[in-house]
Amino acid sequence: MSKPQLSEQEIIRREKLQELEKIGINPYPAALYPINTAAAKIKNTYRGEENKEDFTDVCVAGRIMSIRDMGKANFAVIQDETGKIQLYIKQDDICPGEDKSLFQTVWKKLIDIGDFIGVKGYVFTTKTGETSIHVKEFTLLAKALRPLPVVKEKDGEAFDEVTDPEFRYRQRYADLIVNPGVKEQFIKRTRMVNAIRSFLNEQGALEVDTPVLQSIPGGAAARPFITHHNALDVPMYLRIANELYLKRLLVGGFEWVYEFSRNFRNEGMDRTHNPEFTILEFYVAYKDYLWMMETTEALLEKTAVAVNGSPVVKIADKEISFKAPYKRISMYEAIKEYTGFDISQMDEAGIRDVCHQLGIHADVKWGKGKLIDEIFSEKCEANFIQPTFITDYPVEMSPLTKKHRSKPGLVERFELIINGKEIANAYSELNDPIEQRERFEDQAKLMERGDDEAMFIDYDFLRALEYGMPPTSGIGFGVDRLCMLLTNQQSIQDVLFFPMMRPETFS
C-alpha cells in the first residue's frame, strides 16, 4: 500500500502550518482552555437587554464551520458539541494597537474552515436578529490539515449534506462534523442503553463482565472468529454469546445478572447484520419465559419513552407501538398462517419436502431445526411489524431451552419480532445437566454433518450444571437492532460508530 498523495488543499494547509510556526504561533498548543459556556446554552438562554450582563465575558471553543470576509471584520461560525454559534471578529478589537498582523496575517490568511479556535468576548444580537459573540480575543487550538467536505446551507439549513454511505461509514469522524443529525442518533443510542440499565438496576439486577476470548464458542448457533493464544499455544474464539458464562454465575448464587456484551460472528453482512455487534443478555433465577414476556414489555415501553418521549415510534412510513401487551403466536401457528403448511407433526424428510415446495433452499447438512428456522425466516418473519412474541419452538431449534411443560416436542422459548426482524430471544433455561449433555451431543452430530453453526459441547458448563442451577429465565436483546427501531434507521451501519468495512486501499 503506497502513501496517499496530498491534494492541493492539503499542501496549502501544510504550508500555512509552517507559516504559523515561523511567526511563533503553536498550531497545537498543549494548554487548558478556560471554556465557561457552550453554543447551545448561549442561544437558549440569552435574552438581549434583559440579561446581557450575564454574557459580558463568555469563553467558548469549537471548530470553524464557515467564514465570511467583510474587510476589516469577519463573521464566522464555530461548532462545539452542543451546536453552532456565530462570531463577529473585528480587526481593531483583535489588534487594538498599530500592529494588525494578528488579524491580517493569521486570521485572514492562515486560519481555515475546520480549524479549532477558542474565543473570548461578549454576546450580542446582530441587526438580522442572530445571537452572536463579539470576539475580543481568539486562540488557535488545533490546525486542520484536511478540508472538510463541502456542505451548502440556505437559511441555516443544510441542503447538500454528505450522504454517500461509503464516505460516511469509513470517515465517521467527518460524517459527525458535517451531518449534525448523526450525532443525535448516537446520543439517542446512549439514552437507550442508559434507560435499559436503569430499569434493570432498579429491579435489583447486577451488571457483570464475562470473557470475550473463549476456549469454546458457546451459547448460540453461529460461526465464530478463530484466533490463537501464543502463551498458552491454544486456539481461542471471539465470543458469539455470553449466555453460558452468565448461567455459571447463577450456579454460583447470583439471582439476576446482566451484561451488555460485544459479540462476534463470522458470517454475512447486510442491513441488519454486522460481524461485531452488541447484545444485552440477562438471566433471572426462579422465573420462566412467561414472566420474561411481561418484563420485556415493561422494559421496552419504558425505553421507548426515555428515547423519544412516547411509546410509539415512527419507522419509515410505519408507526410501531411499544406499549404493552404484545401479540403472542406460536411458531407452528405462524408457519401455518403464512405458508398453509402444518409442519407440527412432520419429520425432517417431510419438512425438507415443504421447503422444496416453498422454493426455500434446504441444505443437506441442515437438520430439522435449521429447516424450520429457514421456513419461518423466509415466509413468516417479515409479516410481523408490531411487536409480536413468537412462542413455543420445536426442541430441535433450541438446545439450551427447557422442554415445554404441556406441549410435547416443543420448548419454552420466544423470539420478539418487530418490524419484521428478531429483536430478542428468550427461554425458560434448561437446567437438567443430563438432558443438556444429550442436546449438546445432538449438536455435535449436526457438526459432523457439516453444519458449521452447530454448537460445541461445553464440558465445563455441563460440570457447572451438575452443581445445580435454579429454575431460570434468560433473554438476549439485539441492542443495535433495537436502536435502529428507536432512531428510525434502516441500516445497522447507521447505528454503529464504526461498522465493518472492506479494508481501504490507497494509491
C-alpha positions as CSV (number, residue, x, y, z in Angstrom):
1,M,0.0,0.0,0.0
2,S,1.6,3.2,-1.2
3,K,1.5,6.5,0.7
4,P,-1.6,8.6,-0.3
5,Q,-0.9,11.6,-2.4
6,L,-1.8,15.1,-1.0
7,S,-4.3,17.2,-2.7
8,E,-3.6,20.9,-3.5
9,Q,-5.7,22.0,-0.5
10,E,-3.8,19.7,1.8
11,I,-0.4,21.0,0.5
12,I,-1.6,24.6,1.1
13,R,-2.7,23.9,4.6
14,R,0.7,22.3,5.4
15,E,2.3,25.5,4.1
16,K,0.1,27.5,6.4
17,L,1.1,25.3,9.3
18,Q,4.8,26.1,8.6
19,E,4.0,29.9,8.4
20,L,2.2,29.8,11.8
21,E,5.3,28.1,13.3
22,K,7.6,30.7,11.7
23,I,5.8,33.6,13.4
24,G,5.8,31.9,16.7
25,I,2.3,30.5,16.9
26,N,2.0,26.9,18.1
27,P,-0.7,25.3,15.9
28,Y,-1.3,22.6,18.5
29,P,-0.9,24.2,22.0
30,A,-0.9,21.9,25.0
31,A,-2.8,24.1,27.4
32,L,-6.0,24.2,29.4
33,Y,-8.5,26.5,27.7
34,P,-10.9,28.2,30.1
35,I,-14.3,27.4,28.5
36,N,-17.1,28.7,30.6
37,T,-20.2,28.1,28.5
38,A,-21.4,26.5,25.2
39,A,-23.0,27.5,22.0
40,A,-26.4,25.9,22.8
41,K,-26.5,27.4,26.3
42,I,-25.9,30.9,24.9
43,K,-28.5,30.6,22.2
44,N,-31.1,29.1,24.5
45,T,-30.7,31.5,27.4
46,Y,-29.5,34.9,26.1
47,R,-32.4,37.3,26.0
48,G,-30.8,40.6,25.0
49,E,-31.2,43.6,27.2
50,E,-33.0,41.5,29.8
51,N,-29.9,39.5,30.8
52,K,-27.0,40.8,28.8
53,E,-25.0,41.4,31.9
54,D,-24.7,37.6,32.4
55,F,-23.0,37.3,29.0
56,T,-20.3,40.0,29.1
57,D,-17.4,37.6,29.5
58,V,-18.0,34.3,27.7
59,C,-15.4,31.9,26.6
60,V,-16.2,29.1,24.1
61,A,-14.2,26.8,21.8
62,G,-15.0,24.8,18.7
63,R,-14.4,24.1,15.1
64,I,-14.8,26.8,12.4
65,M,-17.6,25.8,10.1
66,S,-17.7,28.9,7.9
67,I,-16.0,32.3,7.4
68,R,-17.4,35.5,5.7
69,D,-14.7,38.1,4.9
70,M,-16.0,41.6,5.4
71,G,-12.7,43.5,5.1
72,K,-11.7,44.8,8.5
73,A,-14.2,42.5,10.1
74,N,-15.2,38.9,9.6
75,F,-18.2,36.8,10.5
76,A,-17.6,33.1,11.3
77,V,-19.5,30.2,12.7
78,I,-18.0,27.7,15.1
79,Q,-19.4,24.4,16.2
80,D,-18.9,22.8,19.6
81,E,-20.5,19.6,21.0
82,T,-23.8,21.4,21.6
83,G,-24.3,23.2,18.2
84,K,-23.2,26.3,16.3
85,I,-22.9,29.9,17.1
86,Q,-21.9,33.0,15.0
87,L,-18.8,35.0,15.8
88,Y,-18.1,38.7,14.9
89,I,-14.4,39.3,14.6
90,K,-13.3,43.0,14.2
91,Q,-9.7,43.9,13.3
92,D,-9.5,46.8,15.9
93,D,-10.8,44.5,18.7
94,I,-8.3,41.8,18.0
95,C,-5.4,44.2,17.3
96,P,-6.1,47.4,19.3
97,G,-2.6,48.8,18.6
98,E,-0.8,49.7,15.4
99,D,0.2,46.1,14.6
100,K,-2.6,44.5,12.8
101,S,-0.7,41.4,11.7
102,L,-2.6,39.0,14.1
103,F,-5.8,39.8,12.2
104,Q,-4.4,40.4,8.7
105,T,-1.9,37.6,8.6
106,V,-3.2,35.0,11.0
107,W,-7.0,35.4,10.8
108,K,-7.2,36.4,7.2
109,K,-4.6,34.2,5.7
110,L,-3.7,31.3,7.9
111,I,-7.0,30.3,9.6
112,D,-9.2,27.8,7.7
113,I,-12.6,26.2,8.0
114,G,-12.1,23.1,10.1
115,D,-9.6,24.7,12.5
116,F,-10.3,24.6,16.2
117,I,-10.2,28.0,17.9
118,G,-11.1,29.4,21.3
119,V,-12.7,32.9,21.7
120,K,-13.4,35.3,24.5
121,G,-15.9,38.1,24.2
122,Y,-19.5,39.2,24.9
123,V,-22.8,38.2,23.4
124,F,-25.0,40.5,21.4
125,T,-27.7,40.3,18.7
126,T,-26.9,41.3,15.2
127,K,-29.1,43.6,13.1
128,T,-30.6,40.5,11.4
129,G,-31.5,39.1,14.9
130,E,-28.9,36.4,15.2
131,T,-27.4,35.7,18.6
132,S,-23.6,36.1,18.2
133,I,-20.3,36.5,20.1
134,H,-18.4,39.7,19.6
135,V,-14.9,38.4,19.8
136,K,-12.3,40.3,21.8
137,E,-9.6,37.6,21.8
138,F,-9.1,34.4,19.9
139,T,-6.6,31.5,20.2
140,L,-5.8,28.8,17.6
141,L,-6.2,25.5,19.4
142,A,-5.7,23.0,16.5
143,K,-4.9,23.4,12.8
144,A,-6.9,21.2,10.4
145,L,-4.7,19.8,7.6
146,R,-7.6,18.3,5.6
147,P,-10.5,20.4,4.3
148,L,-14.0,19.4,5.5
149,P,-16.5,18.0,2.9
150,V,-18.4,20.9,1.4
151,V,-21.9,21.3,2.9
152,K,-24.1,24.0,1.4
153,E,-26.6,25.8,3.6
154,K,-29.6,28.0,2.9
155,D,-31.4,29.9,5.7
156,G,-29.4,28.0,8.2
157,E,-30.5,24.6,6.9
158,A,-28.1,22.1,5.2
159,F,-29.4,21.0,1.8
160,D,-26.3,19.3,0.4
161,E,-25.3,17.1,3.2
162,V,-22.8,14.3,2.6
163,T,-24.9,11.2,2.0
164,D,-22.5,8.7,0.4
165,P,-22.5,5.7,2.7
166,E,-19.0,4.7,1.7
167,F,-17.7,8.1,2.9
168,R,-20.0,8.2,6.0
169,Y,-19.1,4.8,7.3
170,R,-15.4,5.0,6.6
171,Q,-14.9,8.5,7.8
172,R,-17.5,8.7,10.6
173,Y,-15.5,11.4,12.2
174,A,-16.1,13.7,9.2
175,D,-19.7,12.5,9.0
176,L,-20.3,13.6,12.6
177,I,-18.9,17.0,11.8
178,V,-20.9,17.8,8.7
179,N,-24.2,15.9,9.4
180,P,-25.5,17.1,12.8
181,G,-28.4,14.6,12.8
182,V,-25.9,11.7,13.0
183,K,-24.7,12.9,16.4
184,E,-28.3,12.9,17.7
185,Q,-28.7,9.3,16.6
186,F,-25.8,8.2,18.8
187,I,-27.0,10.4,21.7
188,K,-30.3,8.5,21.5
189,R,-28.4,5.2,21.5
190,T,-26.7,6.1,24.7
191,R,-30.0,7.3,26.1
192,M,-31.5,3.9,25.2
193,V,-28.7,1.9,26.9
194,N,-28.9,4.1,30.0
195,A,-32.7,3.6,30.2
196,I,-32.3,-0.2,29.9
197,R,-29.5,-0.2,32.5
198,S,-31.7,2.0,34.9
199,F,-34.6,-0.4,34.5
200,L,-32.5,-3.5,35.3
201,N,-30.7,-1.8,38.2
202,E,-34.0,-0.6,39.8
203,Q,-35.2,-4.3,39.7
204,G,-32.1,-5.4,41.6
205,A,-30.1,-6.9,38.7
206,L,-26.3,-6.9,38.9
207,E,-24.2,-5.8,35.9
208,V,-21.3,-8.2,35.2
209,D,-18.5,-8.8,32.7
210,T,-17.7,-12.2,31.1
211,P,-14.8,-13.3,28.8
212,V,-14.6,-12.2,25.2
213,L,-11.9,-14.7,24.4
214,Q,-13.2,-18.2,24.9
215,S,-11.9,-21.7,24.5
216,I,-15.3,-22.9,23.3
217,P,-17.7,-20.5,21.4
218,G,-20.9,-21.4,23.2
219,G,-24.3,-20.0,23.8
220,A,-25.5,-19.7,20.2
221,A,-25.6,-21.4,16.8
222,A,-23.2,-19.3,14.9
223,R,-19.8,-19.4,13.1
224,P,-17.0,-18.0,15.3
225,F,-13.9,-16.0,14.6
226,I,-10.9,-18.1,15.4
227,T,-7.6,-16.7,16.9
228,H,-4.6,-18.2,18.7
229,H,-3.3,-17.6,22.2
230,N,0.5,-17.6,21.9
231,A,1.4,-18.0,25.5
232,L,-0.9,-21.0,26.0
233,D,-0.4,-22.2,22.4
234,V,-4.1,-23.0,22.0
235,P,-6.8,-21.9,19.6
236,M,-9.3,-19.3,21.0
237,Y,-12.6,-17.9,19.8
238,L,-14.1,-14.5,20.0
239,R,-17.4,-14.9,21.8
240,I,-20.5,-15.5,19.8
241,A,-22.7,-15.1,23.0
242,N,-22.2,-14.7,26.7
243,E,-25.0,-17.0,27.8
244,L,-23.1,-19.9,29.3
245,Y,-20.9,-17.7,31.4
246,L,-23.9,-15.8,32.8
247,K,-25.6,-19.1,33.7
248,R,-22.5,-20.2,35.5
249,L,-23.0,-17.1,37.8
250,L,-26.5,-18.3,38.6
251,V,-25.0,-21.7,39.6
252,G,-22.7,-19.6,41.8
253,G,-25.5,-18.0,43.7
254,F,-26.3,-14.7,41.9
255,E,-30.1,-14.5,41.1
256,W,-30.2,-11.7,38.4
257,V,-27.3,-10.8,36.3
258,Y,-26.9,-8.9,33.0
259,E,-24.3,-7.8,30.6
260,F,-24.0,-5.5,27.6
261,S,-21.6,-7.7,25.6
262,R,-19.7,-7.1,22.4
263,N,-20.2,-10.3,20.3
264,F,-18.6,-11.5,17.1
265,R,-20.0,-13.8,14.4
266,N,-18.0,-14.7,11.3
267,E,-21.0,-14.6,9.0
268,G,-22.6,-12.4,6.3
269,M,-23.1,-8.6,6.3
270,D,-26.2,-6.8,5.3
271,R,-28.6,-4.1,6.5
272,T,-29.3,-5.9,9.8
273,H,-26.1,-7.8,10.3
274,N,-22.6,-6.7,11.3
275,P,-19.9,-9.2,12.3
276,E,-19.3,-7.2,15.5
277,F,-22.4,-6.3,17.4
278,T,-23.8,-5.6,20.9
279,I,-26.1,-7.9,22.8
280,L,-27.8,-7.4,26.1
281,E,-28.4,-10.6,28.0
282,F,-29.9,-11.1,31.4
283,Y,-30.7,-14.2,33.5
284,V,-33.1,-14.4,36.4
285,A,-33.5,-17.2,38.9
286,Y,-36.9,-18.7,39.8
287,K,-38.6,-17.2,36.7
288,D,-39.9,-18.6,33.4
289,Y,-40.4,-17.4,29.8
290,L,-44.0,-16.2,30.6
291,W,-42.6,-13.8,33.2
292,M,-39.9,-12.8,30.8
293,M,-42.5,-11.7,28.2
294,E,-44.1,-9.3,30.7
295,T,-40.8,-8.0,31.8
296,T,-39.7,-7.4,28.2
297,E,-42.9,-5.4,27.5
298,A,-42.3,-3.2,30.6
299,L,-38.6,-2.7,29.7
300,L,-39.2,-1.8,26.1
301,E,-42.1,0.6,26.8
302,K,-40.0,2.5,29.3
303,T,-37.0,2.6,27.0
304,A,-39.1,3.9,24.0
305,V,-40.5,6.7,26.2
306,A,-37.0,7.6,27.5
307,V,-35.5,7.8,24.0
308,N,-38.4,9.5,22.1
309,G,-40.9,10.7,24.7
310,S,-43.5,8.3,23.5
311,P,-44.1,4.5,23.3
312,V,-45.0,5.0,19.7
313,V,-42.1,5.3,17.2
314,K,-42.0,6.0,13.5
315,I,-40.1,3.6,11.3
316,A,-40.1,4.8,7.7
317,D,-43.8,5.1,6.8
318,K,-44.9,2.9,9.7
319,E,-45.8,3.6,13.3
320,I,-44.9,1.0,15.8
321,S,-46.2,0.9,19.4
322,F,-44.1,-0.4,22.2
323,K,-47.0,-0.2,24.6
324,A,-47.9,-3.4,26.3
325,P,-49.3,-6.0,25.8
326,Y,-47.8,-7.5,22.7
327,K,-49.3,-10.1,20.4
328,R,-48.4,-13.8,21.0
329,I,-48.4,-16.6,18.4
330,S,-46.7,-20.0,18.4
331,M,-44.1,-20.7,15.7
332,Y,-46.1,-23.6,14.2
333,E,-49.2,-21.4,14.1
334,A,-47.2,-18.6,12.3
335,I,-45.9,-21.1,9.7
336,K,-49.3,-22.5,9.1
337,E,-50.8,-19.0,8.8
338,Y,-48.3,-17.7,6.2
339,T,-47.5,-20.9,4.2
340,G,-50.6,-23.0,4.5
341,F,-48.5,-26.0,5.8
342,D,-49.0,-27.6,9.2
343,I,-45.5,-29.0,9.9
344,S,-46.1,-29.7,13.6
345,Q,-46.2,-33.4,13.2
346,M,-43.7,-33.8,10.3
347,D,-40.2,-35.4,10.4
348,E,-37.1,-34.0,8.8
349,A,-37.9,-35.5,5.4
350,G,-41.4,-34.0,5.4
351,I,-40.2,-30.6,6.4
352,R,-37.4,-30.8,3.7
353,D,-40.1,-31.5,1.2
354,V,-42.1,-28.5,2.3
355,C,-39.0,-26.4,1.8
356,H,-38.8,-27.6,-1.8
357,Q,-42.4,-26.8,-2.4
358,L,-42.0,-23.3,-1.0
359,G,-38.8,-22.7,-3.0
360,I,-36.6,-22.5,0.1
361,H,-33.0,-23.8,-0.1
362,A,-32.7,-26.9,2.1
363,D,-29.0,-27.8,2.6
364,V,-28.3,-31.5,3.1
365,K,-26.2,-30.5,6.1
366,W,-29.2,-29.0,7.9
367,G,-31.3,-30.8,10.5
368,K,-34.9,-30.4,11.3
369,G,-34.5,-27.3,13.5
370,K,-32.5,-25.4,10.9
371,L,-35.1,-26.3,8.2
372,I,-37.9,-25.0,10.3
373,D,-35.9,-21.8,11.1
374,E,-35.4,-21.2,7.3
375,I,-39.2,-21.6,6.6
376,F,-40.0,-19.1,9.3
377,S,-37.3,-16.6,8.3
378,E,-38.2,-16.8,4.6
379,K,-42.0,-16.8,4.8
380,C,-43.2,-15.5,8.1
381,E,-40.8,-13.1,9.9
382,A,-41.4,-10.1,7.6
383,N,-45.1,-10.1,8.3
384,F,-44.8,-9.2,12.0
385,I,-44.5,-5.4,12.1
386,Q,-45.9,-4.6,15.6
387,P,-44.1,-6.2,18.5
388,T,-45.0,-9.9,18.5
389,F,-43.8,-12.8,20.6
390,I,-43.3,-16.0,18.5
391,T,-43.6,-18.7,21.1
392,D,-43.1,-22.5,21.7
393,Y,-40.3,-23.5,19.4
394,P,-39.5,-27.1,18.3
395,V,-37.0,-28.7,20.6
396,E,-34.6,-29.3,17.7
397,M,-34.1,-25.5,17.3
398,S,-33.3,-24.8,20.9
399,P,-30.5,-26.9,22.5
400,L,-30.3,-24.7,25.6
401,T,-34.1,-24.5,26.4
402,K,-36.3,-26.3,28.9
403,K,-38.9,-28.6,27.3
404,H,-42.5,-27.2,27.3
405,R,-44.4,-28.2,30.4
406,S,-47.5,-29.2,28.5
407,K,-46.7,-29.5,24.8
408,P,-44.5,-32.5,23.8
409,G,-41.8,-31.8,21.2
410,L,-41.7,-28.1,22.0
411,V,-39.7,-25.9,24.3
412,E,-40.5,-22.8,26.4
413,R,-38.9,-20.2,24.2
414,F,-40.0,-17.0,22.5
415,E,-38.5,-14.5,20.0
416,L,-39.7,-11.0,19.8
417,I,-40.2,-9.8,16.3
418,I,-40.6,-6.1,15.5
419,N,-40.7,-4.6,12.0
420,G,-40.1,-8.0,10.5
421,K,-36.8,-8.6,12.4
422,E,-35.8,-10.6,15.5
423,I,-35.1,-8.2,18.4
424,A,-34.9,-10.6,21.3
425,N,-34.7,-14.3,22.1
426,A,-35.7,-15.8,25.4
427,Y,-36.0,-19.2,27.2
428,S,-37.1,-21.0,30.2
429,E,-33.5,-22.2,30.6
430,L,-32.6,-25.9,30.5
431,N,-31.1,-26.7,33.9
432,D,-31.1,-30.6,33.7
433,P,-27.4,-31.5,33.2
434,I,-28.1,-34.9,31.8
435,E,-30.6,-33.6,29.2
436,Q,-28.3,-30.7,28.4
437,R,-25.5,-33.2,27.6
438,E,-27.8,-35.1,25.2
439,R,-28.8,-31.8,23.5
440,F,-25.1,-30.9,23.0
441,E,-24.4,-34.4,21.6
442,D,-27.2,-33.9,19.1
443,Q,-25.5,-30.6,18.1
444,A,-22.2,-32.5,17.7
445,K,-23.8,-34.9,15.3
446,L,-25.0,-31.9,13.2
447,M,-21.5,-30.5,13.2
448,E,-20.2,-33.9,11.9
449,R,-22.8,-33.5,9.0
450,G,-21.1,-30.2,8.1
451,D,-23.3,-27.6,9.9
452,D,-20.7,-25.0,10.9
453,E,-23.2,-23.2,13.1
454,A,-23.9,-26.1,15.3
455,M,-22.9,-25.8,19.0
456,F,-19.8,-27.2,20.6
457,I,-20.0,-29.3,23.7
458,D,-19.0,-27.2,26.6
459,Y,-17.9,-29.7,29.3
460,D,-17.2,-27.1,31.9
461,F,-20.7,-25.7,31.5
462,L,-22.1,-29.2,32.0
463,R,-20.0,-29.6,35.1
464,A,-21.4,-26.3,36.4
465,L,-24.9,-27.5,35.8
466,E,-24.2,-30.7,37.8
467,Y,-23.7,-28.5,40.9
468,G,-27.3,-27.3,40.3
469,M,-28.7,-24.3,38.6
470,P,-32.1,-22.9,39.9
471,P,-35.1,-22.6,37.5
472,T,-34.1,-19.7,35.3
473,S,-35.3,-17.5,32.6
474,G,-32.9,-15.7,30.3
475,I,-33.1,-13.3,27.3
476,G,-30.8,-11.7,24.7
477,F,-31.6,-8.4,23.0
478,G,-30.1,-7.2,19.8
479,V,-29.0,-3.7,21.0
480,D,-28.1,-2.5,17.5
481,R,-31.4,-3.6,16.0
482,L,-33.4,-2.1,18.9
483,C,-31.5,1.2,18.3
484,M,-32.4,1.1,14.6
485,L,-36.1,1.0,15.6
486,L,-35.9,3.8,18.2
487,T,-33.9,6.1,15.9
488,N,-35.8,5.4,12.6
489,Q,-32.8,3.9,10.8
490,Q,-33.0,1.3,8.0
491,S,-29.4,0.0,8.3
492,I,-27.4,-1.3,11.2
493,Q,-24.4,0.6,9.9
494,D,-26.2,3.8,10.7
495,V,-26.3,3.0,14.5
496,L,-22.7,1.8,14.7
497,F,-20.0,4.4,15.0
498,F,-17.5,2.3,13.0
499,P,-19.2,-0.5,11.1
500,M,-17.2,-3.3,9.5
501,M,-15.9,-2.2,6.0
502,R,-13.6,-3.9,3.5
503,P,-10.1,-2.6,4.1
504,E,-9.4,0.6,2.3
505,T,-6.6,0.7,-0.3
506,F,-4.5,3.8,-1.1
507,S,-2.7,4.6,-4.3
